[in-house]
Amino acid sequence: MLRKIRIILGAVFFILITLLFVDFTGTMHHYVAWMAKLQFVPALLSINLLVIAFLLILTLVFGRVYCSIICPMGVFQDVIARLRRKKNKYSFSKAIHWLRYTMLGIFVIALLAGIPAIFGILSPYSSYGRIAQNLFQPIYQWGNNLLASVAESMDSYAFYHTDIWIRSLPIFIVALLTFVVIFVLAWRNGRTYCNTICPVGTILGFFSRFAWLKIHFDESKCRNCSLCSKNCKSSCIDYQTHTVDYSRCVSCGNCIEKCKFGALSYSHKSTATTEQPTPDKGKRSFLLASTMVATAALAQEGKKVDGGLAVIEDKIAPARLTPITPPGSLSARNMAKHCTGCQLCVSECPNNVLRPSTNFSTFMQPTSSYERGYCRPECNRCSEICPTGAIRPISLDEKSSIQVGHAVWVKKYCIPVSEGINCGNCARHCPVGAIEMVPLDPDDETSALVPAVNETRCIGCGACENLCPARPFSAIYVEGHEEHRMV
């Protein structure tokens, strides 16, 4: 029964979180965005004390069930391990303590130093999010486009086509490499990543040593058949000494189901006569101190054509001096402090504005770019789904007043100047009226009309940059602000 409950709950969490990342319609986040906020690292970064307390109490009562039910990366490893149908494929192995605590130390240092390229890669939820957004979402979109084609042939518009494109090649490569590493480790040895590399597993493993419910041996019934060890994905059961490494056990229930003699139980007290090994106090102190330091520090802180006659040249992103962070992120500093680069906001952006940064200081964190769309005032989806507090919830009224940057005119690319043709596209489509057309020569009212930007009204939405007909560089682009302002 324990195993069946774990499988059902784990499947529900895994499927819904995956749908949250691959869904491009904006439907799923209304129902399951809370699952992202239930993840350990996002709760830590957003200083969500209620969720952190819930997860720690859950661990102290039931053991590391977070890793086998709530964490999508943990369940993903189980899915991969399940694909390998070989029976009795595991064996007991001693914990590699030096590697576990080294990875935790690197994670804590990167967190305190604000190095997203490191702590974002080590975060299990964010790693799975990048896999889902970069690898699974395109497959989901291809399936949708196939259904859209079939529906169109039947004069139905129940589905619509979506563009499939790589938002950032470096991040795609990171996601692909992560997928390969996780797949190989899970295929060969089950939860090697979970119990050796993952810093969340190490933190919760410390608390799971003191869990109220644990896997216990009844030595009087045990026949040393080794089936429990051979079916433990965490490699934490030593059938010869009748001991369980509770820091690695995820309470999956596989061992109980496989035991033919009823020698294992998931209970409060052990009936075994063999003493459990005493935890290393030095390592325990290091882990506890690292976790407390991290928490305290965070508390302070395809080609397009024109009428089928001519190919439209794709736009090229300008070299912005200051990257544009999404409305609600408050500042570049707040983004760097809280974002784990999970790509949830990137996958949910309906206007193709957000994409992961490739700069080392902001690696994998979302930035706005307007080659494929602009940040529409009627959309605040990214602020609704961010689980870490990197993008704070904002209303539509607030969004129209938040200045994330300001437009800059580039004379040499402007069509009225370079080609002598009247345009005014930027002024017509500015949603806040921050652009007006003025004579290029103030002393000659008959001269070409060019845009003049009122920086105090401009909110940096990018409508002017996106809709500018100049190619490949827009004649007007948005320069970001380090600190967002209210206009």
N, C-alpha and C positions, 0 to 999 in steps of 0.2 A: 504493500500500500504506500509506503514511504517513497519508493522509486516512482510509482505511477503518479503520485501527487507532484513530485518534483518535475517529471517529464511534462505533465500537462501545464503547470505554471510556467516552466521554462520555455515551452513552445509558444505560449500566449505572449509572453514578454518579448521573445526573440522575433516573432513574426510581426508584431505591432511596431516595435522599434525599427525593424527593417523597412516596413511600409512607411513609417514616418520619414525616413531618409530618401526613399525612392519615389514617393508620391510627389508629383509636380502640379497637382490640381489645387493644392492648398486645403484639402479636405481633412486629412488625417490629423493635422496639428490641433484641430479643435477638440479632438477626443483623446489623443494619447501623448500630447506634449509633456504631460506630467511625468511620463516614464523617463524622459531624458533628464528631468530635474531630480529624479530619484537615484541617479548614478552618483557614485561616491566622489569622484574628482570634481564634477560640476558643482555638487553641493558644498564641497570644501572651498572652491574658488568663489562661490557666491556667498560664502559664510552663512549657509542655510543651516542653522544650528538644529532646527527641528528634524530635518532629514538626516543629518549626521548622527544625532542622538538615536533616531529610529534605527539606523543601520547598525550602530554599535550595540544597541539593546538586542536587535535581531540576532546578531552574531553571538552575543553572550548567552542567549537562550538556546538557539538552534545550531550554532556553529556557522561555518562559512556558506550558508545557503544563498547569500548574496551572489557568490561566484557561480553557483549552479542554477540560479533561477533568474536573477535580476540583471546581471551583467551580460550584455549581448556577446561580448568576446568569449566569455566562459562557455556559453551555450553553443557558440559557433565552433569551438574546439570539440565539443561533444558530438556535434553534427558530423564533423570531418572524421572523428574517430569511429563513428558509427558506420561510415562508408566502408571501412576496412572490416570485412566480415569474419576475419580470422578469430577463432575462439581462444580464450585463455591467453591473450597476447601480451599481458603486462607482467611485471614482477616488482618486488620491493626494491627500492633504492634509497640510499641515505640522502637526506636533504643537503643540497650544496649551499651551506649557510653563507660562505664568503661571497658567492655570486648574488644571492638574494639580498643581502644587506648592502652590498656595493651598489646594486641597481637602485635600491631605495635611497641610498645616500646621494647618488647622482640626481635622482628625481627631486629630492628635497632641495639640493643646492641649485638646480636649474629653476625650481619654483621660486626660491628666494631671490635668485639673481635675475629673474625675468628673462629666461632663455627659452622661448616657446618651441624652438626647433628641437629641444631635448625633452622637456616635460610633456609636450604635446605628443611626441612619438611614443613615450612610455605609458601614457594614459590609455588604459584598455578600451574605454568607451569611445574616446576620440579616434583611436586606431581603427576600431570597427566602423565608426562613422565615415572615415575616409574611404574604407573599402566599399561600403555600401553606396556612397555617393559617386565614386569614380568608376567602380566596376559593376555594381548591381543596377544602379539607376539607368545606365545606357541600355542594358538588356531589357529592363522594364519598359523603357521608352520604345525600343524596337518592337516589342510585343504590342504596345499601344498603337504604334503606327501601322502595324500589320492589320490590326482590327479596324483602324480608321479606313484603310484602303478597301477592306472587305465591305465595311458599312457604306462607303461611298458608292461602290458598285451596285448596292441595293437602294440607292437614293436615301440613305439614312445618314444623319450627322450626330449619332450618339457618341462618336469618338472624334477627336481632332488630332491632326499631325503636330508633332513637336520637333524642334531642332535638337539634334544630338551632337554635342561638341565637347571637346576637352577644354575645361576652363583654365587649367594650368598643367603643362606637361611635367614639370618637376614634381608636383604634388601627385599626379597620376602615377609617376614612377615610384614615389614613396609608398603609395597605397598598394601598388602591384607587388613590390618587394615585401611589404608587410604581409600581404596575403600568402605569398609563397613561403615565407618563414613560418607563419602560423600553420599553414597546411602541412608542411613537412614535419614540424614538431608534433602536431596533433595526430597525424597519420602514423608516425613511428611510436610515439610514447604518450599519447593522450594529452594530459594537462601539463606538459613540461613548461610551456610559456607561463601558464597560470601560477605555477608553484616555484618558478625559478627566476623569472624576469619581471613579472608584473609587480609594481610597487603596492598596488591596492591589495593584492593577494597577500603580500608580506605583512602589511599593516593589519588586515583583518585576521591573518594567521596568528598574530600575537594574541589578539583577544579571543580567538576561538579555542585557545588552550584552556580557557576558563569557562567554556560553554556549559550550560546546565544540562543539555542533552548531548550525548556523545555516542559514538560506536564503541561498544564494550564486548569483550570476549567472556564466554563462560568456558573456562578451561576443562571443566569436567565433561563437556559435550564435544569439544574440539577433537578432531581426528587428524589434524595436521595435513589435510588433503590439499592445501595451498590454493583452493579455488578463490578464496577471498583476495589473496594477493594477486592472482593472475587476472582478476577482473576489476582491480582498482585502478582507475584512470589517473589517479594522483600518485600512484606508486608509494603509498604511505602506510600500508599494512604489512607488518612482518609476522607471518603466521608461525614462524619458528619460536619467537619469543612472546607471541600473543600480545603485541603492542601496536598502537596506532599513533602515527605522528599527527596530532590534532591540528598543528599549524598548517598542514597541507590538506587535511581531509575537508571535502566540500559537502559532506552529508548527502551524497547522491543516492545511497541505498543499494548500489549494485552488489556490494559484498553480502548484505543481508539476504538478498534474493538468491544469490548463488550458493549460499551455505546450505548444505543438505542435512545438516545435523542440528540446526537451531542454536549454534554456538555463538552467534552474534546478535546483538540487540542494540536498538537506539533508545537509550534510557538515561536516567539521571545518575544512578549509582552502578558501579561495576561489581560483578560477582567474581571477577578474576582474582587470583591470588598473587599474580605477578605485579610488581610495582611499575608504574609508568615512569619513563625516564624523566629526570628533573630538568626543566628548561634551563638553558644557559642564561644566568642572570646578567652577565655582561652584555650579551646580545639583546636581551629583553630591555635593558636600560637604554641601550643605544637606540633601539626602535622607538621606545616610548618618548625619549627626549627629542628624536628627530620629528616625530609626529606633532609634539607639542610646539616645537619651534616653528614648524611650517604653519600650523594653525594660528599661532599668535601673530606671526608676520603678516598673514593674510588678513587678519582682523584689522590691521593698521592700513592696511592698504586696499554645306553644299553651295554652289554658285547662285547668285541672284541676278536676274536680268531685268532690264527696263523694257517692258512691252515685248519681250522676246527678241529684241533687236540688238541690244548692246549689253555686255557684261558690266555690272556695277562693281567697281573696285571696293574691296573691303577697307574699312577704316583701320587705322593704326593708332594705338593708344599713345597719347603724348607722354613726354618725360616729365612727370609731375615732380616738383620739388618737395611737396608734402603729400603723402598718400591720403585718400579720402576714406574715412571710416564711416560706417552706416549711422544714420540718425538714431539716437538713443544710446550710442556708445560713449557719449560725453566727451571723450578725448582719446588721443592716441595712447596716452599713458594708461587710462582705464582699460582700454582694449588689450594692451600688452600684459596687463596685470591679471586679467581674468580669463582671457580666451585660451582654450586648449586646441583650437583648430580642428574641431570635430566635423566641420563642413555642413552642419545642419542648416544654418542660415543660407549657405551657398546653394544647397540642393532645393531649398524652399523658395528662393527668390523667383517670382514669376516674371520679372522683367529682364532677367539675364544681366543684372548689374553687378552682383557680388561675385567675386572670385578670390581664391586664396593667394596671399602675397608670397613672392619668391625671395624677398629680402630676408637676410639671416635674422635681423633683429625683430622682424614680425612674421617669421616663416609660418605659413599655413593659416595665418589669421586673415579674416575677410577684409578686402578693400573694394571700393566702388570704382567701376570703369564703365564708360558709356558708349562703347563701340556697337553694342547690340541692343541697347535699350537705355532708358533713363529711370531714375527713382521717382515713381509716380506719387504724388501727394496723397492719393487715395489708398495707398498700400502701406501697412505697418507690420507685415507678416514676420519679418526677421526679429522684431522686438518682442513678438508674442511667443516665439519658440526658443529663444536663447536660454539654455539652462544654467549658465554660469554667472550671469549678471554682467557679461561683457557688453551686451546690448540691453539696456533697460527698457521695460515696457513703456510705450508712449501712445497717446491717443492720436487720431488723425489731425485734430486741431493743433496739437503740440508739434506734430511733424512739419506742418506747413510754416511753423515759426522757428524751426531749428536750422541754423546756418552751419552746414558741414564744410562749406568752402565758398568760393566766389568765382564767377566767370572771368576769363581773361581773353581779350581780343587779340588775334594775331593778324596784322595787316596784310602780310605777303600772301596769305592763303585765301583771303576774303574775295569772293567772286566779283563783287562790284568793283574792286580795285584791280584784280588780276585780269578780268575778262570784260569789265565794263558793263555788266548785266545787273539789273536791279534784282534784289533778293529779299531781305528782310525776314527770312524764315525764322531766325532766332527770336526776333522780337514778337512775331505772331504767336509763337508757341510757348513763350515764357509764362509759367502759371502764376507768377507773382508780380508780373509787370515790371521787372527790374531792368529791362532792356528797351531802349528807344533808338530809332534810326535818326541820325543827324548827318548833315553834310560833311563830306570828307574835308573840304576846305571851308572853314567857318566864314570866310569872306565871300564865298561863292555859293549861293543857294542852289545853283543848278548843278553843282558837282555831285558825284555819286554819294548815295546815302549809305552810311556804315553804322554798325551797332555801337552804342555807348552804354556801358554797364554801370548801374547804380549799385555799388558794392554793399551798401547798407541794407538794401532790400533783397538782394540775391541770396538764395538759400543753398545753392550748389547742387540742385537736383539733376543737372546734366541734360535737361531737355534741349537746350540750345546746342550743346556739343553733339548730342546724338542725331539731331535733325538737321544739322548743318550739311548742305549738299556738297561742300568741298571735300575732295578725296585726294590722297588717302588720309591726310591730316585735316581735322576740322579747323576752321578759321576762328573758332571760339571754343575754349576748353575750360574745365573747372580745376582750380588749384585748391587743394585741401587746407583745412585749418587744424592745427595741433589741438586746440581747445574749441569745442563747439560753442556757438553763441545763440542767443534768442533775438530775433528781429521783430 
